[in-house]
Amino acid sequence: MLATRGDLAEMRLRDDAAEWKALVARLDAQRVLDIGAGLDALPEEGEFDLIVAPNDPFSGILEDGARAAALANARRLLAPDGLLVIEGLYVPPQEDVVASAPDGLARERRVEDGSIEREVWRALGDHQYDVRTNGSSARVRAWHCGETALRESGARIAGGLDERDFDPWGDRLIAVVPGWS
């Protein structure tokens, strides 16, 4: 979704939509690109003040090199002073321990129709997880502080969109990647 500051009402119909809008306002970003729906929708060209990546569109990329390439591909669209802000899939150590147990980590969430969806996460090593939901399965990779792609891109790691300090025992990892200088 390409957005300008004035039409971010559709950005992420989630509990934290106001937080994302506040980030756009705080940064006074005029040209905003939302890639939360996936990396397939990246435009071929453009120059954006802010690229937001809620719902971690990078989580399905399992290999270091491929993840670094995908991050660079998104980053090429940033204005020189622009930022790419990723709400990264993050599994804190205490949940990783549970996911490593034979029964895995069970998570439940309410979906739009009001029903409860149950996910079972099983750790596979290297920050990768098999996530089973209602008979379907997906393999995902969580971000971690030593992530090669983040280190190589000069990313800052934060605990929230307000740039509070990252807490490795918390449940949120926000990666803030600067534009090319």
N, C-alpha and C positions, 0 to 999 in steps of 0.2 A: 504494500500500500504506500503510495506516495502521498504525503500530507504536507500541509502548511500548518503553521502554528494555530490558525483559526479553525481547522476542521479535524482536530484530533479526537472528536467525540466518539468515533468508532474504534479508536485504538484500544485493543484488548478489552473485551467485555468481561472483565474479571474484577476481583475484589480490589486489586491494586491499580486500577485504571487511573485514579486520581493521583497516585504517586508518580506514574509515568508522565501524566500531563504536567505535574509540578516540575519534573525534571526538564521538560521541554521549555517551560516558562523560565525556570531558573537559568538555563543556558541561553535563553533568548534565541533559540534555534528557529530559523525561518524555513529552511529546507530539510524536511524530516522524511526518512524512509523507514518503514516498519517491515522487518523481515521475519517477524515472529511466526508467520504461517509457513515458512520454509525458504531454503536457499534457492530453489528452482525459480523463484520469481525475481531474482536479482536482475536489475536492468543491465544492459550492455555498457551503458555510459551514464554519466551524471556526476554531480558534485553536491554532496549533502553536508549540512552542518552537523547533523546527528543521524545516526543509523541506530535504531532500537531493535533489540533481538530478545523480546520476551519469549517465554516457552522454549528456550534453548534450541534453535534450529540446527545447532551443531551436534546435538547429542547422539544422532545416528551415525556420526563419522567416528569410526573406531581406531583408525591408525594415526600415529603422530604426524607423518608427512601429509596425509590427506587432510587432516584437521588444520595444519599450518597453512596449506594451500587454500582451503576454503576461507579461512580467516583473512588471508592476504587478498583473496578475490573480493570479499566484502569491503575490506579496508581501502581498496583502490578507488572506491566511490566517494571517499571522504574528502571534503575540502581540507586544505592544509591545517587549519585549526579545528577540524571536525573531530567528533568522537563516535566510536562504535561502542554501544553499551549492551552487554550481553547478560541476561539473567540466566546464569549457568545452572545446568543440572548439577546439583551438589549433594553428596551423601556424606554426612558427618561421620566421624569414626565410630561413634556409639551405634549408629544405624548400620554401618558396614559390618560390624561384628555380628549383629543380628542377621543380616542378609547372608553372612557366611555360614550360619547354622543350617542344619539339614532342612528345617521347615521354612527358612528364608524370612524375609521381613514382609509382614502384611501391612498394607496401607489401605485405608478406605477414604473415599471422597464422594461427595454428593454431586451428581451430574445435573444438567439443565432440566431434565424431566422430573427431578426430585428423587430418583432412585439412588441407591448407594452402589458404587462400583468398587470392587475389591481388587487390589493389585498385590501380587506376590513377587517380591524382588529377591533374586538369588545372585550373590556375588560370584563372578567368574575370574576375578583377578585383574590386575592392571586397570582398576577403576571401571571395569565393565560389569554390566548386570544383565541378566535375563529377566525381563518383566512380563509376567503373565497376567492377563486380564480377560475374564469371560471367555476362556478358550483360545484367545489369540496370544501371540508371544512376540516380543521385540527385544533386540539386543541394543543396549545403549551404553554410552560412556559418559561418566561424570567428570566434571572438571576437578582439578586439584591444584594446589598452590605451586607445585613444581612443573606444571604443564609446559612442555616445550613451546607450543604455539603461543601461549600467553607471554612467556619469557622473551621469545624472539620478537614479539610485536611491541614490547615495552608496556604491556598492560599493567594497570594498577588493579589490585584486588580489594574490593570493599564488601561490607556486610549488608549494604542496602543502597537504594538509589540516592539516598541522602549522603552517600560517601562515608558513612560511619565505618569504623575499623572492622576489618574482617575478623570474625570469631570462628576458629576452626571447629568448635563444638556447636556452633549455631547451625541453622538450616538454610542459609542463603549465601550464595557467592555471586557477586556482581563483578564482571570484568569490564574495565573501562580502557578501551584501546584508542590511542591517539592517531590522528591522521598522519600521513607522511609529511615529514618536515624537509 
